[in-house]
Amino acid sequence: MRPISVSWVHTWHLPVGYAADVVEICEDLCTGKGMFVEHFGISMIGVLAAAKAADFFEALVPVG
């Protein structure tokens, strides 16, 4: 079994934390569904946020 590097674990946890931040912002500021425009490099943040709180997202738009 191959050991998991610390950098890989850290990278894997980052999108989850950022997605939680996006959901928290939506809970505080959003009044309805909206469109989440995201750069292709970090699009997983939008996907995770939409999976956690689909009521806030009408569409995810990856750019780039």
PDB file of N, H, CA, C and O in Angstrom:
ATOM      1  N   MET A   1       0.837  -1.173   0.000  1.00  0.00           N
ATOM      2  CA  MET A   1       0.000   0.000   0.000  1.00  0.00           C
ATOM      3  C   MET A   1       0.886   1.241   0.000  1.00  0.00           C
ATOM      4  O   MET A   1       1.822   1.346   0.793  1.00  0.00           O
ATOM      5  N   ARG A   2       0.589   2.162  -0.879  1.00  0.00           N
ATOM      6  H   ARG A   2      -0.171   2.076  -1.523  1.00  0.00           H
ATOM      7  CA  ARG A   2       1.366   3.380  -1.036  1.00  0.00           C
ATOM      8  C   ARG A   2       0.932   4.433  -0.022  1.00  0.00           C
ATOM      9  O   ARG A   2      -0.269   4.646   0.146  1.00  0.00           O
ATOM     10  N   PRO A   3       1.870   5.103   0.665  1.00  0.00           N
ATOM     11  CA  PRO A   3       1.484   6.147   1.623  1.00  0.00           C
ATOM     12  C   PRO A   3       0.910   7.368   0.901  1.00  0.00           C
ATOM     13  O   PRO A   3       1.286   7.666  -0.233  1.00  0.00           O
ATOM     14  N   ILE A   4       0.016   8.054   1.559  1.00  0.00           N
ATOM     15  H   ILE A   4      -0.290   7.812   2.480  1.00  0.00           H
ATOM     16  CA  ILE A   4      -0.587   9.266   1.001  1.00  0.00           C
ATOM     17  C   ILE A   4       0.263  10.453   1.424  1.00  0.00           C
ATOM     18  O   ILE A   4       0.581  10.604   2.604  1.00  0.00           O
ATOM     19  N   SER A   5       0.629  11.290   0.469  1.00  0.00           N
ATOM     20  H   SER A   5       0.371  11.166  -0.489  1.00  0.00           H
ATOM     21  CA  SER A   5       1.454  12.445   0.806  1.00  0.00           C
ATOM     22  C   SER A   5       0.605  13.504   1.499  1.00  0.00           C
ATOM     23  O   SER A   5      -0.600  13.595   1.265  1.00  0.00           O
ATOM     24  N   VAL A   6       1.231  14.291   2.339  1.00  0.00           N
ATOM     25  H   VAL A   6       2.210  14.217   2.529  1.00  0.00           H
ATOM     26  CA  VAL A   6       0.535  15.351   3.065  1.00  0.00           C
ATOM     27  C   VAL A   6      -0.034  16.374   2.091  1.00  0.00           C
ATOM     28  O   VAL A   6      -1.143  16.865   2.303  1.00  0.00           O
ATOM     29  N   SER A   7       0.689  16.704   1.038  1.00  0.00           N
ATOM     30  H   SER A   7       1.590  16.305   0.866  1.00  0.00           H
ATOM     31  CA  SER A   7       0.198  17.699   0.091  1.00  0.00           C
ATOM     32  C   SER A   7      -1.066  17.218  -0.602  1.00  0.00           C
ATOM     33  O   SER A   7      -1.952  18.027  -0.875  1.00  0.00           O
ATOM     34  N   TRP A   8      -1.179  15.927  -0.896  1.00  0.00           N
ATOM     35  H   TRP A   8      -0.458  15.269  -0.674  1.00  0.00           H
ATOM     36  CA  TRP A   8      -2.386  15.403  -1.535  1.00  0.00           C
ATOM     37  C   TRP A   8      -3.580  15.509  -0.591  1.00  0.00           C
ATOM     38  O   TRP A   8      -4.668  15.890  -1.022  1.00  0.00           O
ATOM     39  N   VAL A   9      -3.399  15.184   0.675  1.00  0.00           N
ATOM     40  H   VAL A   9      -2.515  14.875   1.025  1.00  0.00           H
ATOM     41  CA  VAL A   9      -4.483  15.278   1.645  1.00  0.00           C
ATOM     42  C   VAL A   9      -4.910  16.729   1.802  1.00  0.00           C
ATOM     43  O   VAL A   9      -6.105  17.025   1.838  1.00  0.00           O
ATOM     44  N   HIS A  10      -3.948  17.633   1.895  1.00  0.00           N
ATOM     45  H   HIS A  10      -2.978  17.393   1.865  1.00  0.00           H
ATOM     46  CA  HIS A  10      -4.249  19.052   2.038  1.00  0.00           C
ATOM     47  C   HIS A  10      -5.030  19.555   0.827  1.00  0.00           C
ATOM     48  O   HIS A  10      -6.015  20.275   0.990  1.00  0.00           O
ATOM     49  N   THR A  11      -4.615  19.198  -0.363  1.00  0.00           N
ATOM     50  H   THR A  11      -3.815  18.613  -0.496  1.00  0.00           H
ATOM     51  CA  THR A  11      -5.288  19.627  -1.587  1.00  0.00           C
ATOM     52  C   THR A  11      -6.711  19.077  -1.634  1.00  0.00           C
ATOM     53  O   THR A  11      -7.629  19.763  -2.083  1.00  0.00           O
ATOM     54  N   TRP A  12      -6.893  17.853  -1.176  1.00  0.00           N
ATOM     55  H   TRP A  12      -6.147  17.296  -0.811  1.00  0.00           H
ATOM     56  CA  TRP A  12      -8.217  17.247  -1.220  1.00  0.00           C
ATOM     57  C   TRP A  12      -9.184  17.956  -0.275  1.00  0.00           C
ATOM     58  O   TRP A  12     -10.369  18.073  -0.587  1.00  0.00           O
ATOM     59  N   HIS A  13      -8.707  18.425   0.860  1.00  0.00           N
ATOM     60  H   HIS A  13      -7.744  18.330   1.114  1.00  0.00           H
ATOM     61  CA  HIS A  13      -9.578  19.079   1.830  1.00  0.00           C
ATOM     62  C   HIS A  13      -9.906  20.515   1.459  1.00  0.00           C
ATOM     63  O   HIS A  13     -10.932  21.030   1.905  1.00  0.00           O
ATOM     64  N   LEU A  14      -9.087  21.178   0.670  1.00  0.00           N
ATOM     65  H   LEU A  14      -8.254  20.760   0.308  1.00  0.00           H
ATOM     66  CA  LEU A  14      -9.325  22.578   0.332  1.00  0.00           C
ATOM     67  C   LEU A  14     -10.669  22.825  -0.341  1.00  0.00           C
ATOM     68  O   LEU A  14     -11.406  23.698   0.115  1.00  0.00           O
ATOM     69  N   PRO A  15     -11.030  22.102  -1.406  1.00  0.00           N
ATOM     70  CA  PRO A  15     -12.325  22.390  -2.038  1.00  0.00           C
ATOM     71  C   PRO A  15     -13.509  22.224  -1.088  1.00  0.00           C
ATOM     72  O   PRO A  15     -14.486  22.965  -1.197  1.00  0.00           O
ATOM     73  N   VAL A  16     -13.447  21.280  -0.173  1.00  0.00           N
ATOM     74  H   VAL A  16     -12.654  20.677  -0.085  1.00  0.00           H
ATOM     75  CA  VAL A  16     -14.545  21.061   0.762  1.00  0.00           C
ATOM     76  C   VAL A  16     -14.715  22.278   1.667  1.00  0.00           C
ATOM     77  O   VAL A  16     -15.840  22.715   1.911  1.00  0.00           O
ATOM     78  N   GLY A  17     -13.624  22.821   2.159  1.00  0.00           N
ATOM     79  H   GLY A  17     -12.711  22.466   1.961  1.00  0.00           H
ATOM     80  CA  GLY A  17     -13.690  24.012   3.006  1.00  0.00           C
ATOM     81  C   GLY A  17     -14.188  25.227   2.258  1.00  0.00           C
ATOM     82  O   GLY A  17     -15.012  25.980   2.776  1.00  0.00           O
ATOM     83  N   TYR A  18     -13.698  25.429   1.045  1.00  0.00           N
ATOM     84  H   TYR A  18     -13.028  24.817   0.624  1.00  0.00           H
ATOM     85  CA  TYR A  18     -14.156  26.555   0.236  1.00  0.00           C
ATOM     86  C   TYR A  18     -15.624  26.399  -0.137  1.00  0.00           C
ATOM     87  O   TYR A  18     -16.360  27.385  -0.160  1.00  0.00           O
ATOM     88  N   ALA A  19     -16.061  25.183  -0.429  1.00  0.00           N
ATOM     89  H   ALA A  19     -15.464  24.382  -0.411  1.00  0.00           H
ATOM     90  CA  ALA A  19     -17.463  24.943  -0.753  1.00  0.00           C
ATOM     91  C   ALA A  19     -18.346  25.276   0.446  1.00  0.00           C
ATOM     92  O   ALA A  19     -19.425  25.846   0.284  1.00  0.00           O
ATOM     93  N   ALA A  20     -17.897  24.925   1.639  1.00  0.00           N
ATOM     94  H   ALA A  20     -17.020  24.462   1.771  1.00  0.00           H
ATOM     95  CA  ALA A  20     -18.646  25.272   2.844  1.00  0.00           C
ATOM     96  C   ALA A  20     -18.733  26.787   3.008  1.00  0.00           C
ATOM     97  O   ALA A  20     -19.759  27.301   3.452  1.00  0.00           O
ATOM     98  N   ASP A  21     -17.664  27.508   2.653  1.00  0.00           N
ATOM     99  H   ASP A  21     -16.830  27.091   2.293  1.00  0.00           H
ATOM    100  CA  ASP A  21     -17.685  28.972   2.703  1.00  0.00           C
ATOM    101  C   ASP A  21     -18.705  29.534   1.726  1.00  0.00           C
ATOM    102  O   ASP A  21     -19.433  30.467   2.065  1.00  0.00           O
ATOM    103  N   VAL A  22     -18.771  28.984   0.520  1.00  0.00           N
ATOM    104  H   VAL A  22     -18.179  28.226   0.244  1.00  0.00           H
ATOM    105  CA  VAL A  22     -19.737  29.441  -0.489  1.00  0.00           C
ATOM    106  C   VAL A  22     -21.162  29.216   0.013  1.00  0.00           C
ATOM    107  O   VAL A  22     -22.013  30.094  -0.128  1.00  0.00           O
ATOM    108  N   VAL A  23     -21.425  28.059   0.592  1.00  0.00           N
ATOM    109  H   VAL A  23     -20.733  27.346   0.707  1.00  0.00           H
ATOM    110  CA  VAL A  23     -22.757  27.767   1.124  1.00  0.00           C
ATOM    111  C   VAL A  23     -23.098  28.742   2.250  1.00  0.00           C
ATOM    112  O   VAL A  23     -24.231  29.217   2.333  1.00  0.00           O
ATOM    113  N   GLU A  24     -22.141  29.040   3.108  1.00  0.00           N
ATOM    114  H   GLU A  24     -21.221  28.654   3.041  1.00  0.00           H
ATOM    115  CA  GLU A  24     -22.381  29.982   4.206  1.00  0.00           C
ATOM    116  C   GLU A  24     -22.708  31.377   3.677  1.00  0.00           C
ATOM    117  O   GLU A  24     -23.598  32.045   4.202  1.00  0.00           O
ATOM    118  N   ILE A  25     -21.997  31.816   2.649  1.00  0.00           N
ATOM    119  H   ILE A  25     -21.274  31.273   2.223  1.00  0.00           H
ATOM    120  CA  ILE A  25     -22.277  33.116   2.027  1.00  0.00           C
ATOM    121  C   ILE A  25     -23.685  33.117   1.444  1.00  0.00           C
ATOM    122  O   ILE A  25     -24.421  34.091   1.602  1.00  0.00           O
ATOM    123  N   CYS A  26     -24.063  32.037   0.775  1.00  0.00           N
ATOM    124  H   CYS A  26     -23.465  31.246   0.647  1.00  0.00           H
ATOM    125  CA  CYS A  26     -25.404  31.938   0.208  1.00  0.00           C
ATOM    126  C   CYS A  26     -26.475  31.981   1.299  1.00  0.00           C
ATOM    127  O   CYS A  26     -27.506  32.634   1.143  1.00  0.00           O
ATOM    128  N   GLU A  27     -26.224  31.295   2.382  1.00  0.00           N
ATOM    129  H   GLU A  27     -25.386  30.764   2.509  1.00  0.00           H
ATOM    130  CA  GLU A  27     -27.184  31.296   3.490  1.00  0.00           C
ATOM    131  C   GLU A  27     -27.384  32.701   4.053  1.00  0.00           C
ATOM    132  O   GLU A  27     -28.491  33.066   4.448  1.00  0.00           O
ATOM    133  N   ASP A  28     -26.310  33.485   4.089  1.00  0.00           N
ATOM    134  H   ASP A  28     -25.410  33.189   3.768  1.00  0.00           H
ATOM    135  CA  ASP A  28     -26.379  34.825   4.661  1.00  0.00           C
ATOM    136  C   ASP A  28     -26.905  35.876   3.680  1.00  0.00           C
ATOM    137  O   ASP A  28     -27.597  36.808   4.092  1.00  0.00           O
ATOM    138  N   LEU A  29     -26.590  35.741   2.393  1.00  0.00           N
ATOM    139  H   LEU A  29     -26.029  34.984   2.058  1.00  0.00           H
ATOM    140  CA  LEU A  29     -26.853  36.829   1.448  1.00  0.00           C
ATOM    141  C   LEU A  29     -27.840  36.511   0.329  1.00  0.00           C
ATOM    142  O   LEU A  29     -28.449  37.432  -0.216  1.00  0.00           O
ATOM    143  N   CYS A  30     -28.015  35.274  -0.025  1.00  0.00           N
ATOM    144  H   CYS A  30     -27.520  34.526   0.417  1.00  0.00           H
ATOM    145  CA  CYS A  30     -28.837  34.929  -1.188  1.00  0.00           C
ATOM    146  C   CYS A  30     -30.319  34.948  -0.838  1.00  0.00           C
ATOM    147  O   CYS A  30     -30.732  34.502   0.233  1.00  0.00           O
ATOM    148  N   THR A  31     -31.107  35.477  -1.772  1.00  0.00           N
ATOM    149  H   THR A  31     -30.771  35.839  -2.642  1.00  0.00           H
ATOM    150  CA  THR A  31     -32.557  35.509  -1.578  1.00  0.00           C
ATOM    151  C   THR A  31     -33.276  34.516  -2.474  1.00  0.00           C
ATOM    152  O   THR A  31     -34.489  34.343  -2.353  1.00  0.00           O
ATOM    153  N   GLY A  32     -32.563  33.871  -3.357  1.00  0.00           N
ATOM    154  H   GLY A  32     -31.577  34.011  -3.455  1.00  0.00           H
ATOM    155  CA  GLY A  32     -33.154  32.886  -4.250  1.00  0.00           C
ATOM    156  C   GLY A  32     -32.059  32.132  -4.973  1.00  0.00           C
ATOM    157  O   GLY A  32     -30.892  32.185  -4.585  1.00  0.00           O
ATOM    158  N   LYS A  33     -32.443  31.428  -6.031  1.00  0.00           N
ATOM    159  H   LYS A  33     -33.391  31.385  -6.347  1.00  0.00           H
ATOM    160  CA  LYS A  33     -31.457  30.664  -6.793  1.00  0.00           C
ATOM    161  C   LYS A  33     -30.607  31.597  -7.641  1.00  0.00           C
ATOM    162  O   LYS A  33     -31.073  32.638  -8.103  1.00  0.00           O
ATOM    163  N   GLY A  34     -29.356  31.208  -7.837  1.00  0.00           N
ATOM    164  H   GLY A  34     -28.977  30.362  -7.461  1.00  0.00           H
ATOM    165  CA  GLY A  34     -28.454  32.008  -8.638  1.00  0.00           C
ATOM    166  C   GLY A  34     -27.559  31.144  -9.499  1.00  0.00           C
ATOM    167  O   GLY A  34     -27.591  29.916  -9.417  1.00  0.00           O
ATOM    168  N   MET A  35     -26.767  31.795 -10.319  1.00  0.00           N
ATOM    169  H   MET A  35     -26.741  32.792 -10.385  1.00  0.00           H
ATOM    170  CA  MET A  35     -25.834  31.123 -11.210  1.00  0.00           C
ATOM    171  C   MET A  35     -24.440  31.255 -10.614  1.00  0.00           C
ATOM    172  O   MET A  35     -24.033  32.351 -10.229  1.00  0.00           O
ATOM    173  N   PHE A  36     -23.709  30.160 -10.536  1.00  0.00           N
ATOM    174  H   PHE A  36     -24.039  29.270 -10.849  1.00  0.00           H
ATOM    175  CA  PHE A  36     -22.351  30.154  -9.997  1.00  0.00           C
ATOM    176  C   PHE A  36     -21.389  30.046 -11.167  1.00  0.00           C
ATOM    177  O   PHE A  36     -21.296  28.994 -11.799  1.00  0.00           O
ATOM    178  N   VAL A  37     -20.668  31.129 -11.463  1.00  0.00           N
ATOM    179  H   VAL A  37     -20.744  31.984 -10.950  1.00  0.00           H
ATOM    180  CA  VAL A  37     -19.695  31.153 -12.555  1.00  0.00           C
ATOM    181  C   VAL A  37     -18.335  30.872 -11.945  1.00  0.00           C
ATOM    182  O   VAL A  37     -17.906  31.555 -11.015  1.00  0.00           O
ATOM    183  N   GLU A  38     -17.663  29.864 -12.473  1.00  0.00           N
ATOM    184  H   GLU A  38     -18.011  29.308 -13.228  1.00  0.00           H
ATOM    185  CA  GLU A  38     -16.421  29.401 -11.863  1.00  0.00           C
ATOM    186  C   GLU A  38     -15.355  29.152 -12.919  1.00  0.00           C
ATOM    187  O   GLU A  38     -15.655  28.732 -14.037  1.00  0.00           O
ATOM    188  N   HIS A  39     -14.116  29.416 -12.553  1.00  0.00           N
ATOM    189  H   HIS A  39     -13.872  29.757 -11.646  1.00  0.00           H
ATOM    190  CA  HIS A  39     -13.005  29.085 -13.435  1.00  0.00           C
ATOM    191  C   HIS A  39     -12.813  27.578 -13.424  1.00  0.00           C
ATOM    192  O   HIS A  39     -12.942  26.943 -12.378  1.00  0.00           O
ATOM    193  N   PHE A  40     -12.514  27.018 -14.549  1.00  0.00           N
ATOM    194  H   PHE A  40     -12.409  27.535 -15.398  1.00  0.00           H
ATOM    195  CA  PHE A  40     -12.407  25.564 -14.699  1.00  0.00           C
ATOM    196  C   PHE A  40     -11.465  24.935 -13.684  1.00  0.00           C
ATOM    197  O   PHE A  40     -11.696  23.813 -13.233  1.00  0.00           O
ATOM    198  N   GLY A  41     -10.412  25.643 -13.325  1.00  0.00           N
ATOM    199  H   GLY A  41     -10.224  26.555 -13.691  1.00  0.00           H
ATOM    200  CA  GLY A  41      -9.417  25.090 -12.409  1.00  0.00           C
ATOM    201  C   GLY A  41      -9.947  24.811 -11.006  1.00  0.00           C
ATOM    202  O   GLY A  41      -9.428  23.933 -10.317  1.00  0.00           O
ATOM    203  N   ILE A  42     -10.964  25.539 -10.576  1.00  0.00           N
ATOM    204  H   ILE A  42     -11.385  26.252 -11.136  1.00  0.00           H
ATOM    205  CA  ILE A  42     -11.513  25.334  -9.232  1.00  0.00           C
ATOM    206  C   ILE A  42     -13.002  25.011  -9.273  1.00  0.00           C
ATOM    207  O   ILE A  42     -13.718  25.271  -8.306  1.00  0.00           O
ATOM    208  N   SER A  43     -13.459  24.465 -10.348  1.00  0.00           N
ATOM    209  H   SER A  43     -12.877  24.254 -11.133  1.00  0.00           H
ATOM    210  CA  SER A  43     -14.892  24.216 -10.517  1.00  0.00           C
ATOM    211  C   SER A  43     -15.453  23.214  -9.515  1.00  0.00           C
ATOM    212  O   SER A  43     -16.663  23.199  -9.287  1.00  0.00           O
ATOM    213  N   MET A  44     -14.627  22.392  -8.920  1.00  0.00           N
ATOM    214  H   MET A  44     -13.644  22.404  -9.106  1.00  0.00           H
ATOM    215  CA  MET A  44     -15.113  21.417  -7.946  1.00  0.00           C
ATOM    216  C   MET A  44     -15.725  22.102  -6.721  1.00  0.00           C
ATOM    217  O   MET A  44     -16.584  21.522  -6.057  1.00  0.00           O
ATOM    218  N   ILE A  45     -15.296  23.317  -6.418  1.00  0.00           N
ATOM    219  H   ILE A  45     -14.597  23.788  -6.957  1.00  0.00           H
ATOM    220  CA  ILE A  45     -15.874  24.058  -5.300  1.00  0.00           C
ATOM    221  C   ILE A  45     -17.360  24.291  -5.551  1.00  0.00           C
ATOM    222  O   ILE A  45     -18.179  24.068  -4.659  1.00  0.00           O
ATOM    223  N   GLY A  46     -17.712  24.731  -6.737  1.00  0.00           N
ATOM    224  H   GLY A  46     -17.047  24.912  -7.461  1.00  0.00           H
ATOM    225  CA  GLY A  46     -19.114  24.948  -7.082  1.00  0.00           C
ATOM    226  C   GLY A  46     -19.917  23.663  -7.086  1.00  0.00           C
ATOM    227  O   GLY A  46     -21.064  23.642  -6.640  1.00  0.00           O
ATOM    228  N   VAL A  47     -19.325  22.601  -7.584  1.00  0.00           N
ATOM    229  H   VAL A  47     -18.394  22.618  -7.946  1.00  0.00           H
ATOM    230  CA  VAL A  47     -20.005  21.304  -7.616  1.00  0.00           C
ATOM    231  C   VAL A  47     -20.309  20.829  -6.193  1.00  0.00           C
ATOM    232  O   VAL A  47     -21.416  20.370  -5.914  1.00  0.00           O
ATOM    233  N   LEU A  48     -19.333  20.938  -5.304  1.00  0.00           N
ATOM    234  H   LEU A  48     -18.434  21.311  -5.531  1.00  0.00           H
ATOM    235  CA  LEU A  48     -19.530  20.517  -3.916  1.00  0.00           C
ATOM    236  C   LEU A  48     -20.551  21.400  -3.195  1.00  0.00           C
ATOM    237  O   LEU A  48     -21.377  20.904  -2.427  1.00  0.00           O
ATOM    238  N   ALA A  49     -20.489  22.706  -3.446  1.00  0.00           N
ATOM    239  H   ALA A  49     -19.818  23.108  -4.069  1.00  0.00           H
ATOM    240  CA  ALA A  49     -21.449  23.615  -2.813  1.00  0.00           C
ATOM    241  C   ALA A  49     -22.865  23.325  -3.294  1.00  0.00           C
ATOM    242  O   ALA A  49     -23.804  23.307  -2.499  1.00  0.00           O
ATOM    243  N   ALA A  50     -23.017  23.099  -4.590  1.00  0.00           N
ATOM    244  H   ALA A  50     -22.254  23.113  -5.237  1.00  0.00           H
ATOM    245  CA  ALA A  50     -24.340  22.797  -5.143  1.00  0.00           C
ATOM    246  C   ALA A  50     -24.867  21.463  -4.641  1.00  0.00           C
ATOM    247  O   ALA A  50     -26.073  21.306  -4.449  1.00  0.00           O
ATOM    248  N   ALA A  51     -23.987  20.510  -4.430  1.00  0.00           N
ATOM    249  H   ALA A  51     -23.007  20.637  -4.586  1.00  0.00           H
ATOM    250  CA  ALA A  51     -24.410  19.218  -3.896  1.00  0.00           C
ATOM    251  C   ALA A  51     -24.884  19.352  -2.450  1.00  0.00           C
ATOM    252  O   ALA A  51     -25.795  18.644  -2.020  1.00  0.00           O
ATOM    253  N   LYS A  52     -24.265  20.255  -1.714  1.00  0.00           N
ATOM    254  H   LYS A  52     -23.525  20.829  -2.064  1.00  0.00           H
ATOM    255  CA  LYS A  52     -24.625  20.440  -0.299  1.00  0.00           C
ATOM    256  C   LYS A  52     -25.876  21.299  -0.142  1.00  0.00           C
ATOM    257  O   LYS A  52     -26.677  21.061   0.762  1.00  0.00           O
ATOM    258  N   ALA A  53     -26.053  22.292  -1.010  1.00  0.00           N
ATOM    259  H   ALA A  53     -25.402  22.485  -1.744  1.00  0.00           H
ATOM    260  CA  ALA A  53     -27.174  23.235  -0.870  1.00  0.00           C
ATOM    261  C   ALA A  53     -27.745  23.571  -2.247  1.00  0.00           C
ATOM    262  O   ALA A  53     -27.584  24.690  -2.735  1.00  0.00           O
ATOM    263  N   ALA A  54     -28.399  22.617  -2.856  1.00  0.00           N
ATOM    264  H   ALA A  54     -28.530  21.709  -2.459  1.00  0.00           H
ATOM    265  CA  ALA A  54     -28.913  22.775  -4.228  1.00  0.00           C
ATOM    266  C   ALA A  54     -29.955  23.881  -4.347  1.00  0.00           C
ATOM    267  O   ALA A  54     -30.172  24.397  -5.444  1.00  0.00           O
ATOM    268  N   ASP A  55     -30.598  24.253  -3.261  1.00  0.00           N
ATOM    269  H   ASP A  55     -30.422  23.834  -2.371  1.00  0.00           H
ATOM    270  CA  ASP A  55     -31.625  25.293  -3.310  1.00  0.00           C
ATOM    271  C   ASP A  55     -31.088  26.658  -3.719  1.00  0.00           C
ATOM    272  O   ASP A  55     -31.857  27.513  -4.158  1.00  0.00           O
ATOM    273  N   PHE A  56     -29.797  26.878  -3.584  1.00  0.00           N
ATOM    274  H   PHE A  56     -29.172  26.183  -3.227  1.00  0.00           H
ATOM    275  CA  PHE A  56     -29.204  28.169  -3.915  1.00  0.00           C
ATOM    276  C   PHE A  56     -28.710  28.265  -5.359  1.00  0.00           C
ATOM    277  O   PHE A  56     -28.410  29.366  -5.822  1.00  0.00           O
ATOM    278  N   PHE A  57     -28.618  27.161  -6.074  1.00  0.00           N
ATOM    279  H   PHE A  57     -28.862  26.267  -5.698  1.00  0.00           H
ATOM    280  CA  PHE A  57     -27.961  27.153  -7.372  1.00  0.00           C
ATOM    281  C   PHE A  57     -28.918  26.732  -8.483  1.00  0.00           C
ATOM    282  O   PHE A  57     -29.495  25.645  -8.451  1.00  0.00           O
ATOM    283  N   GLU A  58     -29.073  27.618  -9.466  1.00  0.00           N
ATOM    284  H   GLU A  58     -28.604  28.501  -9.492  1.00  0.00           H
ATOM    285  CA  GLU A  58     -29.862  27.298 -10.645  1.00  0.00           C
ATOM    286  C   GLU A  58     -28.971  26.684 -11.719  1.00  0.00           C
ATOM    287  O   GLU A  58     -29.398  25.796 -12.456  1.00  0.00           O
ATOM    288  N   ALA A  59     -27.725  27.166 -11.803  1.00  0.00           N
ATOM    289  H   ALA A  59     -27.379  27.888 -11.205  1.00  0.00           H
ATOM    290  CA  ALA A  59     -26.799  26.666 -12.817  1.00  0.00           C
ATOM    291  C   ALA A  59     -25.360  26.839 -12.349  1.00  0.00           C
ATOM    292  O   ALA A  59     -25.034  27.772 -11.615  1.00  0.00           O
ATOM    293  N   LEU A  60     -24.507  25.916 -12.794  1.00  0.00           N
ATOM    294  H   LEU A  60     -24.772  25.159 -13.391  1.00  0.00           H
ATOM    295  CA  LEU A  60     -23.061  26.036 -12.611  1.00  0.00           C
ATOM    296  C   LEU A  60     -22.469  26.283 -13.986  1.00  0.00           C
ATOM    297  O   LEU A  60     -22.750  25.544 -14.929  1.00  0.00           O
ATOM    298  N   VAL A  61     -21.646  27.326 -14.105  1.00  0.00           N
ATOM    299  H   VAL A  61     -21.418  27.927 -13.339  1.00  0.00           H
ATOM    300  CA  VAL A  61     -21.084  27.698 -15.401  1.00  0.00           C
ATOM    301  C   VAL A  61     -19.573  27.671 -15.320  1.00  0.00           C
ATOM    302  O   VAL A  61     -18.968  28.634 -14.849  1.00  0.00           O
ATOM    303  N   PRO A  62     -18.938  26.578 -15.774  1.00  0.00           N
ATOM    304  CA  PRO A  62     -17.470  26.549 -15.793  1.00  0.00           C
ATOM    305  C   PRO A  62     -16.927  27.374 -16.961  1.00  0.00           C
ATOM    306  O   PRO A  62     -17.435  27.285 -18.078  1.00  0.00           O
ATOM    307  N   VAL A  63     -15.905  28.166 -16.702  1.00  0.00           N
ATOM    308  H   VAL A  63     -15.492  28.239 -15.794  1.00  0.00           H
ATOM    309  CA  VAL A  63     -15.290  29.018 -17.710  1.00  0.00           C
ATOM    310  C   VAL A  63     -13.821  28.656 -17.838  1.00  0.00           C
ATOM    311  O   VAL A  63     -13.128  28.497 -16.833  1.00  0.00           O
ATOM    312  N   GLY A  64     -13.350  28.528 -19.049  1.00  0.00           N
ATOM    313  H   GLY A  64     -13.913  28.657 -19.865  1.00  0.00           H
ATOM    314  CA  GLY A  64     -11.937  28.362 -19.267  1.00  0.00           C
ATOM    315  C   GLY A  64     -11.536  26.980 -19.564  1.00  0.00           C
ATOM    316  O   GLY A  64     -10.352  26.711 -19.769  1.00  0.00           O
TER     317      GLY A  64
END
